[in-house]
Amino acid sequence: MENKKTVISDTLVITATLGSRETLDRTIKSVISHGGNRVKHILTCPKSKIDGLAKKYPFLEIIPEPEGRKGIYSALNNAIGKYAKNYKYVTFINDDDYWLPDFKKLFSAMDNDEDLDGVYGRTMFMSEEDTIIGEQTSSSRYKAFKALLSKKIVLFTQQSTLIKSELFYTIGGFDESYKLIADSKFWVEAIDLNTKFKYVNVLAAAYTLQEGQLSSDKETQGAEYIKLLNESNFKSVGFSDIVIESFLFRMANISIYLKRYLKL
């Protein structure tokens, strides 16, 4: 009789949700499809939504948001903090986003290099009607994250990332004083720890742009970027660093800029 190889779950995936988006179903299916048995997917939501979600997704573990704390990052800190110690890797994905087939290549990159603390790919931007808006730009120069962010250039987004769980605990999770960009601060802190990241040049996940999502609050987002750039982490970023890294980044992404131009 042929022996079947047992796949051990080594990756924790968290989705914080209010339990009201129809797109959550697509998110869950994408994690199952591209993560398979190696993934433990947990939902965290308001206590009032647990029973309804449990009936719809009996195969998932669903936990309540922490009492007395508000916001997506407090929910993520609570869930990841409790469960990630049992898993080698961890990531999170929002309830209106989903993994693409090439997310598997992020797993492969981590599996093939034990020295890596994290990997990142690129994200596809989608409309509410599920049509392609465009591709995210990125590059392999992950240590340029701070210099690029100083020019409001985002090197990678959380949808297309995978890190070792121990990195989450080393940093202490997300700074809950930020409502929208605590993940950006997390990456800054990670890079300052001299971690080793790897860029995988694939479209690993899709990010749906729609009204009513937190990221559409440009006023709060802008204020938080100013706050982040005034943190002590950015004191070492010089003007020449910003100019050089911005130029190198744009050169590395000429093909994507050209696609955007031709589309327009």
Beta strands, then each sheet from edge to edge (+ up, - down):
strand 1: 11-16
strand 2: 39-45
strand 3: 61-64
strand 4: 89-92
strand 5: 98-99
strand 6: 118-126
strand 7: 132-135
strand 8: 161-164
strand 9: 197-208
sheet 1: 3+ 2+ 1+ 4+ 8- 6+ 7-
sheet 2: 3+ 2+ 1+ 4+ 8- 6+ 9+ 5-
end
